[in-house]
Amino acid sequence: MDGNEVGGGAGAGGAGARPVAVDVARLRSLARSGVTADLDWRLDQLAAVRDALVRGEAELTRALHADLGKPVAETTFFEIGVVLSEIDYVRRNLARWVRGDVVHAGPAGWPGRATVERCPLGVVLVVAPWNYPVYLCALPVVSALAAGNCAVVKPSERAPASGAVLARLFGEASPAVVVAEGGPEVVREALAAGVDHVLFTGSAAAGRAVAAAAGRLLVPVTLELGGKCPAVVDATAHLPSAARRIAWAKFANAGQTCVAPDYVLVDEPVVDCFTSELCRALRAFYGPDPQASPDYGRVVDERELDRLAGLLDGHGGTVVTGGRLDRADRYLEPTVVRQPALSSPLMHEEIFGPVLPVVGVKGVAAALAVVGSLPDPLAVYVFSRDRAAIERLRRGTRSGGFFVNVATSQQGIAGLAMGGVGASGSGTYRGRAGFETLSQHRSVYTRPTRPDLAVHHPPYGRAKRQLLRTLLHLPRRVAPTGRARPPTGRS
């Protein structure tokens, strides 16, 4: 996923902007006051953020159209609707999550009570990208508030209209959230001021820079990056449905979605039929001229257009549909490339735009070989009705998520954890996962003053040693797998 950068450049916050260190100090004072740990306070802040997003929907819609040419329907569903569902889900479940987990202390811990409680970390720095300026700012804020934290939000300077609206809405909604507009220096200043966790969404290169800077200060980091998410379509798939779902997932937001399918591997016997269905779906979605469609977005800026144009040069395949570019309108037509060279940049770099390679392969083994030759993606999508093939692909791939007969629809499921693995990121958030990631897990063990057992204290005579040995071996042995031993078959 492209997005924030860390090195170089001047800020976009404008002259006279308040230093980030001042905001971090105020938020740290609020967090240490204990107010943010209160359950009712957390629920109130989440409700206030929800109300602010609802109240500001029209203004956010205009800002997103200015930044990305984003269609109204995409704003309603992807940017705002999903966040509202997430807030509702978190508020319904938060009281249960904040309760400490009771841990069986065992004979050695008797008489006492052991628990693991979730405590707020303090101040979380949220670094968001430009491709979903509301969604990817607001979701981490929901997780941060649910865990009882304060948040400094750094929106992307490449989506300035959206960032300005969010700054006002969040500022009105909660004293625990500050939006710090600007460039890479905002991240550096916030880290220097002493935040307690960084949740970064953006490109792998920028993520590495953020992780390195945070690591020097021993600040933990959750990274949500990108990668080439594959879609695998086998001969048993329902091709019209697969083509429609892949086309919608890929070309929404003009392809600028980190979890969108980046390429499609199709069983050779059905690749012609699938490609035809894909082109048919694009015509049905966006008409004969997608540039005139109110439902098709725009590339964020000329820099991205140049990068995408470079990927379309010398890929070694055939452009089946699309390819037209209009710089003045930041427009790149939905483009399907048939059988590009596997060694081309189109098949090695994350595309992050409205270009979709379709590659014919000879079965599941060949598909696994292609997927395995590339870094671990955020998602693997499989379109098949063959359970054995689905299971083979699930076991043979490593990714942040694995999804069958859908693509990107998982983003609409409130509470479903979001995260990558390897090159696509580390750590998860959303729902319970976000609450856990942004909480400190603190162990608590209490014992009464009576009885004051002396068995643990020296001197250790023979009787004490034998008693301690007995106590430590009292728990029932379990099978090596950690599961209960299988029945013997005797009645």
N, C-alpha and C positions, 0 to 999 in steps of 0.2 A: 504494500500500500504506500503510495506516495503521500507526502504531507509535510510535517514540520521538519525544519532543519535547525541545527544547533550552532554551527560555526559561521562567523562572518555576518555582515549586514547590519544595518541600523534598525532601530525600533520603529514601529508604526504607531506607537501610542500617542505621539504628538508632544509638543513642548509643554512643560508644566505638569506632566503626568506624575502621579504620586509614586514614590519609590516602592518597589515590590516588598522590600524589607519591612516597610511600615505596615503593610497589609499582613504579612506573615506574623509580625510581632503581635498585632491586635488579635489575629485568629488564634495564635498560640495561647494568649492570655485567656481568651474565651474558652478554649478547649480545657485548659488547666483549672478553670473555675469549677469544673464538674457539671456545668449546666448541660453540655452536649451529651453527656452520658445518660441523661434521664429519658426513659422510653417515650413519655408523652411529648417531650420536647422534640425528639426525632420525628415522631409521627406528624407533629405540627409543621415542622420544616418541610417534610415531604409533601404534605398537603398544600403548603404555600407555593412550592415550586410547581406543583401540578396546576394550581389556579393561575399562576403567572404564564405558563405555556398556553393554557386555554385562552386566556385574556389576550395574549400577544400573537395568536395564530395568524391573523391577517397581516400583521407587520412582519412576522417571520417569513410568511409566504412571499411577500414582496422582496425581502432581503435575499432569500434563497434564489429567487428568479434573477435578481441582479448579479449575484455571485456566480451562479451555475446554470442559469436558464432553466431552473428546475421546474417541471410541471407541477400544477397544483395538487394533483392526485398523489404524486410521489412525496410531496411535502406532508400531505395529510397522513399518509400511511407510514412511510419510512422515517420521517424526521420527527413527527410529533405523536402520532397515534401509538407507535411502539413504545415510546417513553411513558405515555400516560398509562398504558397497560402494565408496564414494568413497575411504576409507582404503586398502582393499585395492588399488584401481586405482593410487593414488598410490605406494604402497610398491613395487608391481611395476615402476613406470616411473621412479622417482626417480633411480636411478643413471645412467640415460641422460640425463635432463634436466640434471643438474648438470654434465655434461661441457661444457667450453667449445666454442663454435663456432669453427672455423678459418676465417679470412678470407683470401682470396687477396690477398697484398700487392702483386702486380703488379711490373712492372719497376722502377718508381720506389721500391718498398720492398725490393728485393733488396739484400743477402742478409739477410733477417729473417723473423720469424714473428709473425703477427697473429692474435689470438683475441678473442672476446667472452666474458667469464665472468659467471656469475650470482652475486652476492654478497648476503648477508642485508642487509636494510634496518636492522634493529635491533628496535624495539618497535612493534607494530601495535595500534592501538585498534580493536576490533570492537564496533560499536554495533548491537544486535540488536532486532527487534520482538517483539511479543507473540503474533502469530498462529501462528508455528511456533517456539516458544521453544527447542527443542533443535536442530532442523535448522539454523536460521538463526544459532545461536550456534556450533555445532560445525563446519559446513562452512568458514566463514572461518578458524577455528582450524586446520583441516587444511591449508589453503593456507599459512597463516602458518608453521606448523611445517615444512612441506615446503620452504619457501624459507629455512629456517634462522633464523627470527625468534622472538622472544618475543611474547606477546599479552596485552593487557588486555581482558577481555570485559565489556561493560556490557549485561546482559540487561534486558528491559523491566520496569519496576516494576509493569506491569499484569498480569504473569504471575509473581507472587512465589513461588509454590510451586515452579515449575520452576526459577527462578533460584537458589533456595536449594539444591536438589539438585545443580544443575550446579556451583555454587561448591564444594561438597564433593568431587564426583567429579573435577573438573579439578584441584583442589588436591592430591588424592591421586595423580593420574596423572602430573603433570609440573611441575617447578619453573619451567618457562618460560611457564606459563599462570596468570593471576590473574583471578578473577571479582570485579568490583567492583559490588556491588549498590547501588542508589540511584537517584536521579532525575537530572534534567538537569545538576545540578552536577557529577556524575561526569565527564561529557564535557568540561565546561569545565576541571575540575581536571587531567584527563589531558592535554588540549591544552597547558595552561600548563606542565605538567611536562616536556613535550618529547617526545612520541611522534613516530615517523617516517612513519607512514601511518595513515589512517583508512579503514576499510571500514564504511560505513553502510548499513543496510537499514531503510527506514521510509517515512514519507509525504514527498511532494514538498516541503511547507512546511518540515518539520523538516530535510530534506536540504539545502535552500537555506541554512538557518541554520547547520548544521554546516559546509557548504562555505565560507560567509562567514567563520566563526570560524577555520577551519583556514587559509584563504587569507591572513588577516592574519599568520599565523605561517609561511607558506610550507610548510605541511604538505600533501602530496598526498592526494587523497581519491578513493575509489571509491564511487560512489553506486548503490545498487540500490533503485529507487523503484517506482512503480506505474503506473497508467494504465488506460484502458479497453481491455482486450484484446478484439478482435472475433473472432467465429466467423462464417464465411461458408459457407452451405449452398446449393449450386446444384441445379438440377433433375436432374442426373445422379447425385447422391449416393445412397448406400444409406441411406435415411432411418431405419430402425430402429437401425442401427449408429451413425449420426451422433447420433441423439437420446440413446442410451444413453451414449455417450462424453462428450457435452457435459453431460448431467445429472450424471454421476459427477464430472467435472472441476469443475463449478460448485458443487455442493452438498456436496462433501467439506469438512470443517472448517467447516460452516455458511457456505460461500461466502467465508470469510476467507482467501483465497489470492491473492497478487498476480498470478500468472500464470493465474488462472481466467478463462474467457470472461466478459466483463462484459455483452455483449449479442450477439444472434444476428441476422444479416441473411440472410433466406431468399428464394429466388426465389418470386415471387408464386404461380406455378402449384402449388407444393408446400407452401406455408406452412401450410395447414390440416392436411395430412397430417403434417407435421413436428411441429406443435404437439400433435396427438393422440398421436404416438409419444413425445414428451417427457413428457407427463402419464402415459402408460402406464409409462415407465421409472421415474418417481418412485414410482409405486405399487409397482412390483416391488422397488425398492430399500428403501423405508422403510415399506411397508405402508399401510393406510388411515389410520393415526394416527402420523405421523412422530415426534410427541413421545414416544411409547412405544417407539420403535425404539432398540435399543442401538447402532445404527450411525449415528445422526445427532447431530451436536454441538450446541453452544450458542454464542450470541453472548457475547463476552468480558465485557461489563458493560452497565449501564443506559444509559450515555452513548452507546454504539454502537446500542443499541435505539432510542433517541430519534432518532438521526440517520437510521436506516433507515426508521423510521416516517414521518419527514418526507419522504423520497424517495417513499414510497408515497402521498403526499397530493397530489392535483392533477396527476398525470402525464398525464392525457388519454387513457389507454388502457383496456384491459379486463383485470381480474384473472381469468385462466383457471383457475388453481388456487392454493390457499394464501392467505396474507395474515393468518392468525391469529397473535396475539402474546400471550405470557404473560410478564409482567415478572418475576414471582417466580421463574420457572424460566429466565430469560434465553433464552427460546425464541421464535424466529420461524419459522413454517412455511415449507417450501420454496414459493416463490412465482414464478409465471410471469405476466408482464404482456404482453398482446398489443397491438401497435401503439401504444405511447406516443408522445406528441408529440416530434418530434426536438428541439424547443426546450426540453423539460422538463429539470429537474435530473437526472432518472433517466437521461437520455441524454447528459448533459454531465459529471456528476460520477462519479468512481469509486465503484461501489456497495459493494464489499468486504463482501458479505453475501449471504444466500440469496434474492436477488431477481434474476430473469433476464428482461430485455425481449426479445421476439421481434418483429422488424420485417420485413414483406414489402417486397421491392425488385424493381425491374424489371431484372434481369440484373446482370452484372459491373460495367458502367459505373456503375450507380446505387450498388452496394455500394462501389466505390472512392470515389465522391463522399462518402459518409457517413464512411468510414474516414479519408479525407483531410481532413475538416473538424474532426477531433479531434487532440489531441496524439499524438505517436508512442508506441505502446504497447510493453510488454515482449514481447508475442507476438501473432502473427496466426495464426489457425487456419482452414484451408480444408478443407471436406468436398466432394469432387468426384471424378468419374472422367474428367473432361475435361482432358486435358493442356494444351490451349491456354488454357483458363480458369485453371488453376492457375498457369501461367507468367505470364499477364497480371496476376494478383493478386500474384504474387511480385515482379514488376518494378514494379508500381504502388504498392506500399506500402513503408513504412520502419518497422522494428521491431527489437527485440532478437533475436527469433527468428521463424522461419517454419516452420509445421508442417502437414503434410497428413494428413487423416483420423485425427488424434489430437488430444487436448487435455490438457495438463499432464503427459502420460506422459513427456515429455522430461526431467522432473525426476528420474526414476529411472535415467537413463543416466549411469553414472559417467564422469567426464571430459568431458562435454559442457559447453562454456563457458556461463556464465550471466551475462547483463548486459543493460542497456537502451541506449536511444539517445535523445538529446534530453530530453524531459520525463520519460522513464521511467528515466533514469539515465545513468551514464558509467563506462566501464571494465568489465572482466569478471573473474570468478574461477571456481573449480572446475577440477579436473584440471590440465592443462598451463597453461591460461590463468591460474589462480590462482597457480601457481608463478611464472610470468613477471611478473604484476602486482605481486607482493610481493617481487620480487628487483630489485636494482640491476644494470643491464647495464653492466659496466665493460670498457672497451677496454684490451687489453694488447698491446704491441708490443715485441719484443726484437730486438736486432741484435748479432751478434758483434763483437768489437773488431777483428778482421781478416777480410777486407780493409777498410781505412779509405779508402773511396772519396772522392775530393775533388771529384767532378763537381758535388755540390750546393753547394759552398762558393765564395765569391768569391775572386779576381776572375773575372768571367764574360766570357771572350773569345768570339770568334766560334765556335770549335770546340766549346766547352762549351755555348753556347746551342743550337747545332745538335744536339748529342747529347741534351740535355734534351728538345728538341722531338721528337726521334725516339723517345725512351723513353716520353714521354707519349702518343704516338699508336700505340704498338705493339699495345694490345689490339684484338681484332677488332671491327669495327663491327657493331652489331646493328640489327634492324629497329626502327622507332619504337615498336612495341608492347612491345619487350623480348623478343619471341619470336624464334626462329630464322627466317630468311628462308624463304618458301615455295619448294618446288622449282620449277625452270624448266620441267619436263616433258621435259627431255632425258634420255636413258638414259645 
